[in-house]
């Protein structure tokens, strides 16, 4: 991550993380000082105005100092990666907060395994919870010093 973003962050403050998807988006939150991520919620993301309104309400409630968005590491060759980058730029444009992209590799697999291990056998009941747990894995990866992360700079109007 560029030093300018890291240097501009306070020692303390809330961070919100997103596991963006076209149908659902998982969210997690954590604190810069504690460096511990916890799952927050899952939002339906098909209705874009309602989706961004729900995010705005969470930003207002949690008052984060940083937003973290997961994206596939091979984003330049991957349609979902480009969608994640656009989502990150839109978050930055709407909320004027620093946004960092973090490799989401295996975050959904980790979340799925955690759910099965605690006894959630039916995949239909795991889906909504899995996305918030995946966001949690993305945020924890950021806190643990993910090897691949990048600050967002808007490339297009929001």
RAQUI-V76691 format. One record per residue. N is the residue number from 1. PSI is psi in degrees with one decimal (none if undefined). D_FIRST is the distance of its C-alpha to the first C-alpha in Angstrom with 1 decimal. Layout:
BEGIN
{{N;PSI;D_FIRST} {N;PSI;D_FIRST}}
END
This chain:
BEGIN
{{1;139.4;0.0} {2;141.1;3.8} {3;-29.9;6.3} {4;-38.6;8.4} {5;-48.8;7.3} {6;-43.5;7.3} {7;-30.1;10.4} {8;-12.3;12.0} {9;143.8;12.2} {10;165.9;15.5} {11;-33.7;16.2} {12;155.4;18.1} {13;157.2;18.0} {14;144.2;18.1} {15;133.5;15.4} {16;138.5;16.8} {17;150.2;15.6} {18;132.2;17.3} {19;88.0;18.7} {20;136.9;20.0} {21;159.0;23.3} {22;-28.6;26.2} {23;-47.6;28.7} {24;151.0;26.8} {25;123.4;23.4} {26;146.1;22.6} {27;146.4;21.0} {28;162.3;19.9} {29;156.9;19.3} {30;180.0;18.2} {31;137.0;17.8} {32;-37.6;15.0} {33;-44.8;17.6} {34;-30.7;19.3} {35;45.2;16.3} {36;125.1;18.7} {37;142.9;18.6} {38;144.1;22.0} {39;146.0;23.2} {40;-62.3;24.3} {41;174.8;26.1} {42;131.3;26.5} {43;138.4;27.2} {44;137.1;29.3} {45;7.9;27.4} {46;-38.8;30.3} {47;93.8;31.7} {48;-46.4;28.9} {49;-43.3;30.4} {50;-37.7;31.0} {51;-50.5;27.6} {52;-27.9;25.8} {53;-40.1;28.5} {54;-39.5;27.8} {55;-43.1;24.0} {56;-39.6;25.1} {57;-39.8;27.4} {58;-37.8;24.8} {59;-41.4;22.4} {60;-42.1;25.6} {61;-47.3;26.5} {62;-21.4;23.3} {63;60.0;21.9} {64;156.0;18.2} {65;-9.8;15.7} {66;144.6;12.8} {67;138.5;13.2} {68;130.6;11.6} {69;129.0;13.1} {70;143.7;13.7} {71;151.2;14.4} {72;140.6;16.0} {73;-29.2;14.1} {74;39.5;16.8} {75;-36.6;16.4} {76;-20.5;17.7} {77;15.5;20.9} {78;124.0;21.2} {79;-43.2;22.8} {80;-35.3;21.3} {81;-42.4;17.7} {82;-36.9;18.7} {83;-41.6;20.2} {84;-41.1;17.1} {85;-42.0;15.2} {86;-42.5;18.2} {87;-44.1;18.4} {88;-43.4;14.9} {89;-37.5;16.0} {90;-40.5;19.2} {91;-46.7;17.9} {92;-45.6;16.0} {93;-37.7;19.3} {94;-35.7;21.5} {95;-7.1;20.0} {96;41.4;18.0} {97;152.6;15.3} {98;140.5;11.6} {99;133.0;10.6} {100;134.0;7.7} {101;134.8;8.9} {102;141.4;9.2} {103;123.1;11.8} {104;15.1;15.0} {105;126.7;17.0} {106;6.1;20.2} {107;-41.1;19.4} {108;-35.1;22.8} {109;-42.4;24.5} {110;-45.3;23.5} {111;-44.0;24.7} {112;-45.3;27.9} {113;-41.2;28.7} {114;-42.5;28.3} {115;-41.9;30.7} {116;-41.0;33.2} {117;-30.8;33.2} {118;7.7;34.2} {119;5.8;36.9} {120;89.2;35.8} {121;-30.4;37.7} {122;115.7;38.1} {123;-29.1;35.2} {124;-30.8;36.3} {125;-19.3;35.6} {126;-30.3;32.3} {127;-55.5;30.7} {128;-38.1;29.9} {129;-34.6;28.7} {130;-39.8;26.7} {131;-38.9;24.3} {132;-38.2;23.5} {133;-34.9;23.2} {134;-41.2;20.7} {135;-37.3;18.6} {136;-42.8;19.0} {137;-38.4;17.9} {138;-46.9;14.7} {139;-41.1;14.0} {140;-35.6;15.1} {141;-42.0;12.8} {142;-48.4;9.8} {143;-35.3;11.8} {144;1.7;12.7} {145;48.4;9.3} {146;133.5;9.1} {147;-27.9;8.8} {148;115.9;7.7} {149;153.9;5.3} {150;138.8;4.9} {151;151.6;6.2} {152;133.6;10.0} {153;124.5;12.4} {154;132.8;16.0} {155;-12.1;18.0} {156;157.6;21.2} {157;147.8;23.3} {158;none;23.2}}
END
